[in-house]
């Protein structure tokens, strides 16, 4: 099972690494970096669930996946996430944040970046509440959750780690 967990972890790190490359490019014309980052988060979350001896179904319902974590694990991960960027994140309604990531995957990927941008501007001009938007990214919360999941998973799978398995780890 450890090999499977290491594979999942490395796949998540690879997607997050690619998201970093895309987001730093001046030539990027889409939200693909956000989608890759959310998919990396999903793989890390599923890896943590599996690491805890739990099972999960393959879907993008991140609030349901979060609930598959044992209480001690979710508390530890969330506590670490909250420490990453205090004052710049809001985890008071984690389910809303996790549902937003589901919407990034399900809604945003069907529209062009320009369509999404224009819809967001129109939404803003009309003065609609941002919390009611169809797609919200919560990038700082995502960063914090990813870092917390990495911190939770890495020490537990590193015992049998080999150099070729760490190629994407920074």
DSSP file (Angstrom, degrees, kcal/mol; ACC not computed):
  #  RESIDUE AA STRUCTURE BP1 BP2  ACC     N-H-->O    O-->H-N    N-H-->O    O-->H-N    TCO  KAPPA ALPHA  PHI   PSI    X-CA   Y-CA   Z-CA
    1    1 A X     >        0   0    0      0, 0.0     4,-2.3     0, 0.0     5,-0.2   0.000 360.0 360.0 360.0 -32.8    0.0    0.0    0.0
    2    2 A X  H  >  +     0   0    0      1,-0.2     4,-2.7     2,-0.2     5,-0.2   0.887 360.0  54.0 -59.8 -38.6    2.9    2.4    0.7
    3    3 A X  H  > S+     0   0    0      1,-0.2     4,-2.4     2,-0.2    -1,-0.2   0.901 108.5  49.6 -61.7 -39.5    3.9    2.3   -3.0
    4    4 A X  H  > S+     0   0    0      2,-0.2     4,-2.4     1,-0.2    -2,-0.2   0.904 111.6  48.4 -65.3 -41.2    0.4    3.3   -4.0
    5    5 A X  H  X S+     0   0    0     -4,-2.3     4,-2.7     2,-0.2    -2,-0.2   0.898 111.6  49.4 -66.2 -40.6    0.4    6.2   -1.4
    6    6 A X  H  X S+     0   0    0     -4,-2.7     4,-2.8     2,-0.2     5,-0.2   0.909 111.0  50.5 -64.6 -41.7    3.8    7.4   -2.7
    7    7 A X  H  X S+     0   0    0     -4,-2.4     4,-2.3    -5,-0.2    -2,-0.2   0.927 112.3  46.5 -61.2 -45.2    2.5    7.2   -6.3
    8    8 A X  H  X S+     0   0    0     -4,-2.4     4,-2.4     2,-0.2    -2,-0.2   0.931 113.0  49.5 -62.3 -46.1   -0.6    9.3   -5.3
    9    9 A X  H  X S+     0   0    0     -4,-2.7     4,-2.5     1,-0.2    -2,-0.2   0.937 112.7  46.6 -59.1 -48.4    1.5   11.8   -3.4
   10   10 A X  H  X S+     0   0    0     -4,-2.8     4,-2.3     1,-0.2    -1,-0.2   0.857 110.1  53.5 -65.7 -35.4    3.9   12.2   -6.3
   11   11 A X  H  X S+     0   0    0     -4,-2.3     4,-2.1    -5,-0.2    -1,-0.2   0.914 110.2  47.7 -64.1 -42.2    1.1   12.6   -8.8
   12   12 A X  H  X S+     0   0    0     -4,-2.4     4,-2.4     2,-0.2    -2,-0.2   0.927 111.8  49.5 -63.5 -44.9   -0.5   15.3   -6.7
   13   13 A X  H  X S+     0   0    0     -4,-2.5     4,-2.6     1,-0.2    -2,-0.2   0.885 109.2  53.3 -62.2 -38.7    2.9   17.1   -6.4
   14   14 A X  H  X S+     0   0    0     -4,-2.3     4,-2.4     2,-0.2    -1,-0.2   0.915 109.9  47.0 -63.1 -43.2    3.4   16.8  -10.1
   15   15 A X  H  X S+     0   0    0     -4,-2.1     4,-2.3     2,-0.2    -2,-0.2   0.910 113.7  47.7 -65.7 -41.3    0.0   18.5  -10.8
   16   16 A X  H  X S+     0   0    0     -4,-2.4     4,-2.2     2,-0.2    -2,-0.2   0.899 111.0  52.2 -66.4 -39.6    0.7   21.2   -8.3
   17   17 A X  H  X S+     0   0    0     -4,-2.6     4,-2.0     2,-0.2    -2,-0.2   0.930 110.5  47.3 -59.9 -46.9    4.2   21.8   -9.8
   18   18 A X  H  X S+     0   0    0     -4,-2.4     4,-2.5     1,-0.2    -2,-0.2   0.868 109.2  54.5 -64.4 -36.2    2.6   22.1  -13.3
   19   19 A X  H  X S+     0   0    0     -4,-2.3     4,-2.8     1,-0.2    -1,-0.2   0.902 106.6  52.0 -62.6 -40.3    0.0   24.5  -11.9
   20   20 A X  H  X S+     0   0    0     -4,-2.2     4,-1.4     2,-0.2    -2,-0.2   0.908 109.5  49.2 -61.7 -41.9    2.9   26.6  -10.5
   21   21 A X  H  X S+     0   0    0     -4,-2.0     4,-0.5     1,-0.2     3,-0.3   0.942 113.8  45.8 -62.8 -47.6    4.5   26.7  -14.0
   22   22 A X  H >< S+     0   0    0     -4,-2.5     3,-1.2     1,-0.2     6,-0.3   0.921 111.3  51.1 -62.1 -44.6    1.3   27.7  -15.7
   23   23 A X  H 3< S+     0   0    0     -4,-2.8    -1,-0.2     1,-0.3    -2,-0.2   0.759 109.2  51.4 -69.3 -22.3    0.4   30.4  -13.1
   24   24 A X  H 3< S+     0   0    0     -4,-1.4     2,-0.3    -3,-0.3    -1,-0.3   0.529  90.4 101.0 -89.5  -4.8    3.8   32.0  -13.5
   25   25 A X    X<  -     0   0    0     -3,-1.2     3,-0.7    -4,-0.5    -3,-0.0  -0.617  62.1-152.8 -84.1 135.9    3.6   32.2  -17.2
   26   26 A X  T 3  S+     0   0    0     -2,-0.3    -1,-0.1     1,-0.2    -4,-0.0   0.602  96.9  59.9 -75.6 -11.8    2.8   35.4  -19.0
   27   27 A X  T 3  S+     0   0    0     -5,-0.1    -1,-0.2     2,-0.0     2,-0.2   0.483  73.7 116.7 -96.7  -4.5    1.4   33.3  -21.8
   28   28 A X    <   +     0   0    0     -3,-0.7     3,-0.0    -6,-0.3    -6,-0.0  -0.470  35.0 176.5 -67.5 131.9   -1.3   31.5  -19.8
   29   29 A X        +     0   0    0     -2,-0.2    84,-0.3     0, 0.0     2,-0.3   0.123  55.7  48.2-124.1  19.0   -4.8   32.3  -21.1
   30   30 A X  S    S-     0   0    0     83,-0.1     3,-0.4    82,-0.1     4,-0.1  -0.841  85.3-103.8-145.3-179.2   -7.0   30.1  -18.9
   31   31 A X  S >> S+     0   0    0     -2,-0.3     4,-2.0     1,-0.2     3,-0.6   0.051  76.5 121.9 -97.4  24.5   -7.7   29.0  -15.4
   32   32 A X  H 3>  +     0   0    0      1,-0.3     4,-2.8     2,-0.2     5,-0.2   0.829  68.2  59.0 -57.8 -33.2   -6.0   25.7  -16.1
   33   33 A X  H 3> S+     0   0    0     -3,-0.4     4,-2.2     1,-0.2    -1,-0.3   0.906 106.4  48.0 -63.9 -39.0   -3.5   26.3  -13.3
   34   34 A X  H <> S+     0   0    0     -3,-0.6     4,-2.4     2,-0.2    -2,-0.2   0.907 111.8  49.5 -65.9 -41.5   -6.4   26.5  -10.8
   35   35 A X  H  X S+     0   0    0     -4,-2.0     4,-2.4     2,-0.2    -2,-0.2   0.931 112.3  47.5 -64.5 -45.2   -7.9   23.3  -12.2
   36   36 A X  H  X S+     0   0    0     -4,-2.8     4,-2.4     1,-0.2    -1,-0.2   0.899 111.3  51.8 -61.3 -40.0   -4.6   21.5  -11.9
   37   37 A X  H  X S+     0   0    0     -4,-2.2     4,-2.3    -5,-0.2    -2,-0.2   0.907 110.1  48.1 -64.8 -41.8   -4.1   22.8   -8.4
   38   38 A X  H  X S+     0   0    0     -4,-2.4     4,-2.6     2,-0.2    -1,-0.2   0.902 111.2  51.1 -65.7 -39.8   -7.6   21.6   -7.3
   39   39 A X  H  X S+     0   0    0     -4,-2.4     4,-2.2     2,-0.2    -2,-0.2   0.886 109.0  51.1 -65.1 -37.0   -6.9   18.2   -8.9
   40   40 A X  H  X S+     0   0    0     -4,-2.4     4,-2.3     2,-0.2    -2,-0.2   0.920 109.9  50.1 -62.4 -42.8   -3.6   18.0   -7.0
   41   41 A X  H  X S+     0   0    0     -4,-2.3     4,-2.8     1,-0.2    -2,-0.2   0.921 108.5  53.3 -58.6 -45.0   -5.6   18.8   -3.8
   42   42 A X  H  X S+     0   0    0     -4,-2.6     4,-2.5     1,-0.2    -2,-0.2   0.912 109.1  47.6 -58.8 -44.4   -8.1   16.1   -4.6
   43   43 A X  H  X S+     0   0    0     -4,-2.2     4,-2.3     2,-0.2    -1,-0.2   0.909 112.3  49.6 -65.8 -41.0   -5.3   13.5   -5.0
   44   44 A X  H  X S+     0   0    0     -4,-2.3     4,-2.5     2,-0.2    -2,-0.2   0.915 110.9  50.1 -62.5 -42.0   -3.7   14.6   -1.7
   45   45 A X  H  X S+     0   0    0     -4,-2.8     4,-2.1     1,-0.2    -2,-0.2   0.927 112.6  46.2 -62.6 -44.4   -7.0   14.4    0.1
   46   46 A X  H  X S+     0   0    0     -4,-2.5     4,-2.4     1,-0.2    -1,-0.2   0.861 110.9  53.6 -66.2 -35.1   -7.7   10.9   -1.3
   47   47 A X  H  X S+     0   0    0     -4,-2.3     4,-2.7     2,-0.2    -2,-0.2   0.915 108.6  49.0 -64.0 -43.5   -4.2    9.9   -0.3
   48   48 A X  H  X S+     0   0    0     -4,-2.5     4,-1.6     2,-0.2    -2,-0.2   0.895 110.6  51.0 -63.4 -40.0   -4.7   11.1    3.3
   49   49 A X  H  <>S+     0   0    0     -4,-2.1     5,-2.2     2,-0.2     3,-0.2   0.942 113.5  44.3 -61.7 -47.5   -8.0    9.1    3.4
   50   50 A X  H ><5S+     0   0    0     -4,-2.4     3,-1.9     1,-0.2    -2,-0.2   0.886 108.8  57.3 -65.1 -39.2   -6.3    6.0    2.2
   51   51 A X  H 3<5S+     0   0    0     -4,-2.7    -1,-0.2     1,-0.3    -2,-0.2   0.837 104.0  54.0 -58.9 -33.9   -3.4    6.6    4.6
   52   52 A X  T 3<5S-     0   0    0     -4,-1.6    -1,-0.3    -3,-0.2    -2,-0.2   0.364 122.2-108.1 -83.4   4.9   -5.9    6.6    7.4
   53   53 A X  T < 5S+     0   0    0     -3,-1.9    -3,-0.2     1,-0.3     2,-0.2   0.648  79.7 125.9  79.2  14.6   -7.2    3.2    6.3
   54   54 A X      < -     0   0    0     -5,-2.2    -1,-0.3    -6,-0.2     2,-0.3  -0.557  52.5-130.5 -99.6 167.5  -10.5    4.6    5.1
   55   55 A X        -     0   0    0     -2,-0.2     2,-0.3    -3,-0.1    -1,-0.0  -0.769  19.1-168.1-114.7 164.1  -12.0    4.2    1.6
   56   56 A X        -     0   0    0     -2,-0.3     2,-0.3   -10,-0.0     9,-0.0  -0.960  20.0-121.1-145.4 160.2  -13.4    6.8   -0.7
   57   57 A X        -     0   0    0     -2,-0.3     2,-1.1     2,-0.0     8,-0.0  -0.786  37.6-104.5-101.1 151.1  -15.5    6.9   -3.9
   58   58 A X  S    S+     0   0    0     -2,-0.3     2,-0.3     2,-0.1    -1,-0.0  -0.649  75.3 106.9 -80.0 102.0  -14.1    8.6   -7.0
   59   59 A X  S    S-     0   0    0     -2,-1.1     6,-0.0     2,-0.0    -2,-0.0  -0.936  74.3-111.8-159.5 176.6  -15.9   11.9   -7.3
   60   60 A X  S    S+     0   0    0     -2,-0.3     2,-1.6     1,-0.0     3,-0.2   0.051  71.4 122.0-107.5  24.0  -15.3   15.6   -6.8
   61   61 A X    >>  +     0   0    0      1,-0.2     4,-2.3     2,-0.1     3,-0.5  -0.636  36.1 176.6 -86.2  81.8  -17.4   16.1   -3.7
   62   62 A X  H 3> S+     0   0    0     -2,-1.6     4,-2.7    36,-0.4    -1,-0.2   0.792  73.3  57.0 -66.2 -29.6  -14.6   17.4   -1.6
   63   63 A X  H 3> S+     0   0    0      2,-0.2     4,-1.5     1,-0.2    -1,-0.3   0.884 110.3  45.9 -68.2 -35.1  -16.8   18.0    1.5
   64   64 A X  H <> S+     0   0    0     -3,-0.5     4,-0.7     2,-0.2    -2,-0.2   0.899 112.8  49.9 -69.9 -40.5  -17.9   14.4    1.5
   65   65 A X  H >< S+     0   0    0     -4,-2.3     3,-1.2     1,-0.2     4,-0.5   0.914 107.4  54.6 -63.1 -41.3  -14.3   13.3    1.0
   66   66 A X  H >< S+     0   0    0     -4,-2.7     3,-1.4     1,-0.3    -1,-0.2   0.892 104.2  54.9 -58.2 -39.9  -13.2   15.5    3.9
   67   67 A X  H 3< S+     0   0    0     -4,-1.5    -1,-0.3     1,-0.3    -2,-0.2   0.666  95.0  68.4 -69.8 -15.7  -15.8   13.7    6.1
   68   68 A X  T << S+     0   0    0     -3,-1.2    -1,-0.3    -4,-0.7     2,-0.2   0.670  82.0  93.3 -75.9 -16.1  -14.2   10.4    5.2
   69   69 A X  S <  S-     0   0    0     -3,-1.4   -20,-0.1    -4,-0.5   -19,-0.0  -0.530  90.6-106.8 -71.6 141.7  -11.1   11.4    7.2
   70   70 A X    >>  -     0   0    0     -2,-0.2     4,-2.3     1,-0.1     3,-0.5  -0.359  34.4-108.3 -61.5 152.7  -11.1   10.3   10.8
   71   71 A X  H 3> S+     0   0    0      1,-0.2     4,-2.3     2,-0.2     5,-0.2   0.863 117.4  53.2 -53.0 -43.8  -11.7   13.1   13.2
   72   72 A X  H 3> S+     0   0    0      1,-0.2     4,-2.0     2,-0.2    -1,-0.2   0.880 111.2  47.0 -63.0 -37.3   -8.1   13.3   14.5
   73   73 A X  H <> S+     0   0    0     -3,-0.5     4,-2.7     2,-0.2     5,-0.2   0.933 112.0  47.6 -71.3 -46.1   -6.7   13.5   11.0
   74   74 A X  H  X S+     0   0    0     -4,-2.3     4,-2.5     1,-0.2     5,-0.2   0.888 113.3  49.8 -64.1 -37.0   -9.1   16.3    9.8
   75   75 A X  H  X S+     0   0    0     -4,-2.3     4,-2.5    -5,-0.3    -1,-0.2   0.926 112.4  47.0 -65.5 -44.2   -8.5   18.3   13.0
   76   76 A X  H  X S+     0   0    0     -4,-2.0     4,-2.1    -5,-0.2    -2,-0.2   0.926 115.1  45.7 -63.5 -45.1   -4.7   18.0   12.5
   77   77 A X  H  X S+     0   0    0     -4,-2.7     4,-2.4     2,-0.2    -2,-0.2   0.933 115.1  46.2 -64.8 -46.7   -4.8   18.9    8.9
   78   78 A X  H  X S+     0   0    0     -4,-2.5     4,-2.4    -5,-0.2    -2,-0.2   0.892 110.6  53.2 -66.3 -38.8   -7.1   21.8    9.4
   79   79 A X  H  X S+     0   0    0     -4,-2.5     4,-1.0    -5,-0.2    -1,-0.2   0.922 111.3  46.2 -60.6 -43.7   -5.1   23.1   12.4
   80   80 A X  H >X S+     0   0    0     -4,-2.1     4,-0.7     1,-0.2     3,-0.5   0.910 111.0  53.0 -64.7 -42.2   -2.0   23.1   10.3
   81   81 A X  H >X S+     0   0    0     -4,-2.4     3,-1.2     1,-0.2     4,-0.6   0.905 105.2  54.4 -60.0 -42.5   -3.8   24.8    7.4
   82   82 A X  H 3< S+     0   0    0     -4,-2.4     3,-0.3     1,-0.3    -1,-0.2   0.789 104.9  54.8 -63.6 -27.7   -5.0   27.6    9.6
   83   83 A X  H << S+     0   0    0     -4,-1.0     3,-0.4    -3,-0.5    -1,-0.3   0.645  92.8  73.8 -79.4 -14.9   -1.4   28.3   10.7
   84   84 A X  H << S+     0   0    0     -3,-1.2    -1,-0.2    -4,-0.7    -2,-0.2   0.855 117.3   3.3 -71.5 -35.9   -0.2   28.8    7.1
   85   85 A X  S >< S-     0   0    0     -4,-0.6     3,-2.1    -3,-0.3     4,-0.4  -0.362  76.9-169.9-149.9  60.9   -1.7   32.2    6.4
   86   86 A X  T 3  S+     0   0    0     -3,-0.4    -3,-0.1     1,-0.3     4,-0.1  -0.267  76.4  19.8 -61.0 139.5   -3.5   33.6    9.5
   87   87 A X  T 3  S+     0   0    0      2,-0.3    -1,-0.3     1,-0.0     3,-0.0   0.284 117.1  69.0  86.7 -10.9   -5.6   36.7    8.7
   88   88 A X  S <  S+     0   0    0     -3,-2.1     2,-0.3    52,-0.1    -2,-0.2   0.361  93.6  57.4-118.1   1.7   -5.7   35.9    5.0
   89   89 A X        -     0   0    0     -4,-0.4     2,-0.4    -7,-0.1    -2,-0.3  -0.898  59.8-152.9-131.7 160.1   -7.9   32.8    5.1
   90   90 A X        +     0   0    0     -2,-0.3     3,-0.3     1,-0.1     7,-0.1  -0.881  22.3 161.5-137.0 103.8  -11.3   31.9    6.3
   91   91 A X    >   +     0   0    0     -2,-0.4     3,-0.7     1,-0.2     4,-0.1   0.162  45.6 110.3-102.8  15.8  -12.0   28.3    7.3
   92   92 A X  T 3  S+     0   0    0      1,-0.3     2,-0.3     2,-0.1    -1,-0.2   0.777  90.4  31.2 -64.8 -25.4  -15.1   29.1    9.3
   93   93 A X  T >> S+     0   0    0     -3,-0.3     4,-1.6     1,-0.1     3,-0.5  -0.662  71.7 167.7-130.5  77.2  -17.2   27.4    6.7
   94   94 A X  H <> S+     0   0    0     -3,-0.7     4,-2.9    -2,-0.3     5,-0.2   0.844  74.6  60.6 -61.1 -35.7  -15.0   24.7    5.3
   95   95 A X  H 3> S+     0   0    0      1,-0.2     4,-2.6     2,-0.2    -1,-0.2   0.901 103.4  50.7 -60.8 -40.3  -17.8   23.0    3.5
   96   96 A X  H <> S+     0   0    0     -3,-0.5     4,-1.8     2,-0.2    -1,-0.2   0.914 112.0  47.5 -62.3 -42.9  -18.4   26.2    1.4
   97   97 A X  H  X S+     0   0    0     -4,-1.6     4,-1.5     2,-0.2    -2,-0.2   0.936 113.5  46.9 -64.0 -47.0  -14.7   26.3    0.5
   98   98 A X  H  X S+     0   0    0     -4,-2.9     4,-1.5     1,-0.2   -36,-0.4   0.874 111.0  51.9 -65.6 -37.5  -14.6   22.6   -0.4
   99   99 A X  H  X S+     0   0    0     -4,-2.6     4,-2.0    -5,-0.2    -1,-0.2   0.845 104.5  58.0 -66.1 -32.9  -17.8   22.9   -2.5
  100  100 A X  H  X S+     0   0    0     -4,-1.8     4,-1.7     1,-0.2    36,-0.3   0.888 103.6  52.2 -63.3 -38.3  -16.3   25.9   -4.3
  101  101 A X  H  X S+     0   0    0     -4,-1.5     4,-1.6     2,-0.2    -1,-0.2   0.882 106.3  53.6 -66.1 -37.2  -13.4   23.6   -5.4
  102  102 A X  H  X S+     0   0    0     -4,-1.5     4,-2.8     1,-0.2     5,-0.2   0.921 108.3  50.5 -59.5 -43.0  -15.9   21.1   -6.7
  103  103 A X  H  X>S+     0   0    0     -4,-2.0     4,-2.6     1,-0.2     5,-1.5   0.820 102.7  59.7 -67.7 -30.4  -17.5   23.9   -8.8
  104  104 A X  H  <>S+     0   0    0     -4,-1.7     5,-0.6    32,-0.2    -1,-0.2   0.929 113.6  38.6 -59.3 -43.7  -14.0   24.9  -10.1
  105  105 A X  H  <5S+     0   0    0     -4,-1.6     4,-0.4     3,-0.2    -2,-0.2   0.932 125.5  35.5 -72.8 -46.8  -13.8   21.4  -11.6
  106  106 A X  H  <5S+     0   0    0     -4,-2.8    -3,-0.2    -5,-0.1    -2,-0.2   0.866 129.8  24.0 -81.6 -37.3  -17.4   21.0  -12.7
  107  107 A X  T ><5S+     0   0    0     -4,-2.6     3,-1.3    -5,-0.2     4,-0.3   0.888 117.8  50.8 -97.1 -46.1  -18.4   24.5  -13.8
  108  108 A X  G > <S+     0   0    0     -5,-1.5     3,-1.6     1,-0.3    -3,-0.2   0.829  98.7  65.1 -68.4 -32.6  -15.3   26.4  -14.8
  109  109 A X  G 3 <S+     0   0    0     -5,-0.6    -1,-0.3    -4,-0.4    -2,-0.1   0.641  97.1  57.6 -69.9 -11.1  -13.9   23.8  -17.1
  110  110 A X  G <  S+     0   0    0     -3,-1.3     2,-0.3    -4,-0.1    -1,-0.3   0.503 101.4  63.4 -93.5  -4.7  -16.8   24.2  -19.6
  111  111 A X  S <  S-     0   0    0     -3,-1.6     2,-0.0    -4,-0.3    -4,-0.0  -0.884  86.1-110.6-120.3 149.7  -16.3   27.9  -20.2
  112  112 A X     >  -     0   0    0     -2,-0.3     4,-2.4     1,-0.1     5,-0.2  -0.338  32.7-111.6 -70.9 161.0  -13.4   29.8  -21.7
  113  113 A X  H  > S+     0   0    0    -84,-0.3     4,-2.8     1,-0.2     5,-0.2   0.898 120.0  52.2 -59.8 -40.7  -11.3   31.9  -19.5
  114  114 A X  H  > S+     0   0    0      2,-0.2     4,-2.9     1,-0.2     5,-0.2   0.907 108.5  50.6 -63.0 -42.1  -12.7   35.1  -21.2
  115  115 A X  H  > S+     0   0    0      2,-0.2     4,-2.3     1,-0.2    -2,-0.2   0.914 112.8  46.5 -62.0 -42.5  -16.3   33.9  -20.6
  116  116 A X  H  X S+     0   0    0     -4,-2.4     4,-2.3     2,-0.2    -2,-0.2   0.927 113.6  48.3 -64.5 -44.8  -15.5   33.3  -16.9
  117  117 A X  H  X S+     0   0    0     -4,-2.8     4,-2.4     1,-0.2    -2,-0.2   0.930 112.9  47.6 -62.2 -46.7  -13.8   36.7  -16.6
  118  118 A X  H  X S+     0   0    0     -4,-2.9     4,-2.5     1,-0.2    -1,-0.2   0.894 111.5  50.6 -63.0 -41.0  -16.7   38.5  -18.4
  119  119 A X  H  X S+     0   0    0     -4,-2.3     4,-2.3    -5,-0.2    -1,-0.2   0.899 110.3  50.5 -63.7 -40.0  -19.3   36.8  -16.2
  120  120 A X  H  X S+     0   0    0     -4,-2.3     4,-2.3     2,-0.2    -2,-0.2   0.904 110.4  48.7 -64.7 -41.9  -17.3   37.7  -13.1
  121  121 A X  H  X S+     0   0    0     -4,-2.4     4,-2.9     2,-0.2    -2,-0.2   0.921 111.9  48.9 -63.2 -43.8  -17.1   41.4  -14.1
  122  122 A X  H  X S+     0   0    0     -4,-2.5     4,-2.2     1,-0.2    -2,-0.2   0.909 110.7  51.3 -62.0 -41.6  -20.8   41.5  -14.9
  123  123 A X  H  <>S+     0   0    0     -4,-2.3     5,-1.9     1,-0.2     4,-0.4   0.921 112.8  45.7 -59.0 -46.5  -21.6   39.9  -11.5
  124  124 A X  H ><5S+     0   0    0     -4,-2.3     3,-1.1     1,-0.2    -2,-0.2   0.907 110.8  52.2 -65.8 -44.3  -19.4   42.5   -9.8
  125  125 A X  H 3<5S+     0   0    0     -4,-2.9    -1,-0.2     1,-0.3    -2,-0.2   0.877 107.6  52.5 -61.1 -39.0  -20.9   45.4  -11.7
  126  126 A X  T 3<5S-     0   0    0     -4,-2.2    -1,-0.3    -5,-0.2    -2,-0.2   0.584 112.9-122.7 -75.6  -8.6  -24.4   44.3  -10.8
  127  127 A X  T < 5 +     0   0    0     -3,-1.1    -3,-0.2    -4,-0.4    -2,-0.1   0.709  50.8 163.6  77.8  20.6  -23.4   44.3   -7.2
  128  128 A X      < -     0   0    0     -5,-1.9    -1,-0.2     1,-0.1     2,-0.1  -0.413  49.1 -93.6 -70.1 148.3  -24.3   40.6   -6.6
  129  129 A X    >   -     0   0    0      1,-0.2     3,-1.6    -2,-0.1     4,-0.2  -0.401  25.4-137.7 -64.4 133.8  -22.7   39.1   -3.4
  130  130 A X  G >  S+     0   0    0      1,-0.3     3,-1.6     2,-0.2    -1,-0.2   0.814 101.1  65.9 -62.5 -30.2  -19.5   37.3   -4.2
  131  131 A X  G 3  S+     0   0    0      1,-0.3    -1,-0.3     3,-0.0    -2,-0.1   0.683  98.0  55.2 -66.5 -15.7  -20.5   34.4   -1.9
  132  132 A X  G <  S+     0   0    0     -3,-1.6    -1,-0.3     3,-0.0    -2,-0.2   0.418  80.3 121.3 -95.9   1.1  -23.3   33.6   -4.4
  133  133 A X    <   -     0   0    0     -3,-1.6     3,-0.1    -4,-0.2   -13,-0.0  -0.309  66.8-130.6 -65.1 147.9  -21.0   33.3   -7.4
  134  134 A X  S    S+     0   0    0      1,-0.2     2,-0.5   -27,-0.0    -1,-0.1   0.874  93.9  34.8 -66.4 -38.3  -21.1   30.0   -9.3
  135  135 A X        +     0   0    0    -28,-0.1     2,-0.4   -19,-0.1    -1,-0.2  -0.974  64.5 165.1-126.7 122.6  -17.3   29.7   -9.3
  136  136 A X        -     0   0    0     -2,-0.5   -32,-0.2   -36,-0.3   -33,-0.1  -0.989  19.3-160.4-132.3 143.1  -15.0   30.9   -6.5
  137  137 A X        -     0   0    0     -2,-0.4     5,-0.2   -34,-0.1    -1,-0.1   0.791   4.2-162.2 -98.5 -29.8  -11.4   29.8   -6.2
  138  138 A X     >  +     0   0    0      1,-0.1     4,-2.3     3,-0.1     5,-0.2   0.936  18.6 178.4  43.3  58.8  -10.3   30.5   -2.6
  139  139 A X  H  > S+     0   0    0      1,-0.2     4,-2.5     2,-0.2     5,-0.2   0.854  71.7  49.6 -64.4 -36.9   -6.7   30.3   -3.6
  140  140 A X  H  > S+     0   0    0      2,-0.2     4,-2.3     1,-0.2    -1,-0.2   0.913 112.3  47.8 -70.3 -40.1   -5.1   31.1   -0.3
  141  141 A X  H  > S+     0   0    0      2,-0.2     4,-2.7     1,-0.2     5,-0.2   0.903 111.7  51.5 -63.5 -40.3   -7.3   28.5    1.5
  142  142 A X  H  X S+     0   0    0     -4,-2.3     4,-2.7     2,-0.2     5,-0.2   0.932 109.2  49.9 -62.8 -45.6   -6.3   26.0   -1.2
  143  143 A X  H  X S+     0   0    0     -4,-2.5     4,-2.6     1,-0.2    -1,-0.2   0.935 112.8  47.3 -56.3 -47.0   -2.7   26.7   -0.8
  144  144 A X  H  X S+     0   0    0     -4,-2.3     4,-2.2     1,-0.2    -2,-0.2   0.897 112.2  48.5 -65.1 -41.6   -3.0   26.2    3.0
  145  145 A X  H  X S+     0   0    0     -4,-2.7     4,-2.6     2,-0.2    -1,-0.2   0.898 111.8  50.2 -65.9 -40.1   -5.0   23.0    2.7
  146  146 A X  H  X S+     0   0    0     -4,-2.7     4,-2.6    -5,-0.2    -2,-0.2   0.942 111.6  47.4 -62.7 -47.1   -2.4   21.6    0.2
  147  147 A X  H  X S+     0   0    0     -4,-2.6     4,-2.3    -5,-0.2    -2,-0.2   0.888 113.1  49.6 -62.1 -38.3    0.5   22.5    2.5
  148  148 A X  H  X S+     0   0    0     -4,-2.2     4,-1.9     2,-0.2    -1,-0.2   0.909 111.0  48.2 -68.1 -42.0   -1.3   20.9    5.4
  149  149 A X  H  X S+     0   0    0     -4,-2.6     4,-2.7     2,-0.2     5,-0.3   0.913 111.6  50.3 -64.7 -41.6   -2.1   17.7    3.5
  150  150 A X  H  X S+     0   0    0     -4,-2.6     4,-2.5     1,-0.2     5,-0.3   0.927 111.0  49.1 -60.2 -44.5    1.5   17.5    2.4
  151  151 A X  H  X S+     0   0    0     -4,-2.3     4,-0.6     1,-0.2    -1,-0.2   0.835 114.3  46.3 -64.8 -32.7    2.7   17.9    5.9
  152  152 A X  H  < S+     0   0    0     -4,-1.9     4,-0.4    -5,-0.1    -2,-0.2   0.901 121.4  34.9 -74.6 -42.2    0.3   15.2    7.1
  153  153 A X  H >X S+     0   0    0     -4,-2.7     4,-1.2    -5,-0.2     3,-1.2   0.936 104.4  65.5 -81.8 -49.2    1.2   12.7    4.4
  154  154 A X  H >X S+     0   0    0     -4,-2.5     4,-1.4    -5,-0.3     3,-0.7   0.842 100.9  47.5 -51.7 -49.6    4.9   13.1    3.7
  155  155 A X  H 3< S+     0   0    0     -4,-0.6     4,-0.3    -5,-0.3    -1,-0.3   0.818 111.6  53.1 -64.1 -26.2    6.3   11.9    7.0
  156  156 A X  H <4 S+     0   0    0     -3,-1.2    -1,-0.2    -4,-0.4    -2,-0.2   0.722 117.5  34.5 -81.7 -21.1    4.1    8.9    7.1
  157  157 A X  H X< S+     0   0    0     -4,-1.2     3,-0.7    -3,-0.7    -2,-0.2   0.503  97.5  83.0-108.1  -6.1    5.1    7.7    3.6
  158  158 A X  G ><  +     0   0    0     -4,-1.4     3,-1.7    -5,-0.3    -2,-0.1   0.630  65.6  86.6 -76.2 -13.5    8.7    8.7    3.6
  159  159 A X  G 3  S+     0   0    0     -4,-0.3    -1,-0.2     1,-0.3    -2,-0.1   0.877 104.6  26.7 -56.3 -39.8   10.0    5.7    5.5
  160  160 A X  G <  S+     0   0    0     -3,-0.7    -1,-0.3     2,-0.1    -2,-0.2   0.090  93.9 136.2-109.7  22.0   10.4    3.7    2.3
  161  161 A X    <   -     0   0    0     -3,-1.7     2,-0.3     2,-0.0    -3,-0.1  -0.377  35.3-161.5 -71.7 147.1   10.9    6.6   -0.1
  162  162 A X    >>  -     0   0    0     -2,-0.1     3,-1.5     1,-0.1     4,-0.6  -0.893  32.0-106.5-125.7 159.3   13.6    6.5   -2.7
  163  163 A X  G >4 S+     0   0    0     -2,-0.3     3,-1.4     1,-0.3    -1,-0.1   0.851 116.6  57.3 -55.6 -38.7   15.2    9.3   -4.7
  164  164 A X  G >4 S+     0   0    0      1,-0.3     3,-0.6     2,-0.2    -1,-0.3   0.751 103.1  55.9 -67.0 -19.5   13.4    8.5   -8.0
  165  165 A X  G <4 S+     0   0    0     -3,-1.5     3,-0.3     1,-0.2    -1,-0.3   0.624 101.5  58.3 -83.3 -12.8   10.1    9.0   -6.1
  166  166 A X  G X<  +     0   0    0     -3,-1.4     3,-1.0    -4,-0.6    -1,-0.2   0.168  65.1 118.4-101.5  18.2   10.9   12.5   -5.0
  167  167 A X  T <  S+     0   0    0     -3,-0.6    -1,-0.2     1,-0.3    -2,-0.1   0.754  82.3  38.1 -62.8 -24.8   11.5   14.1   -8.4
  168  168 A X  T 3  S+     0   0    0     -3,-0.3    -1,-0.3     2,-0.0     2,-0.2   0.532  90.6 107.1-101.6  -7.6    8.7   16.6   -8.0
  169  169 A X    <         0   0    0     -3,-1.0    -3,-0.0     1,-0.1  -159,-0.0  -0.522 360.0 360.0 -73.8 135.1    9.2   17.4   -4.3
  170  170 A X              0   0    0     -2,-0.2    -1,-0.1     0, 0.0    -3,-0.0   0.442 360.0 360.0 -88.9 360.0   10.7   20.8   -3.6
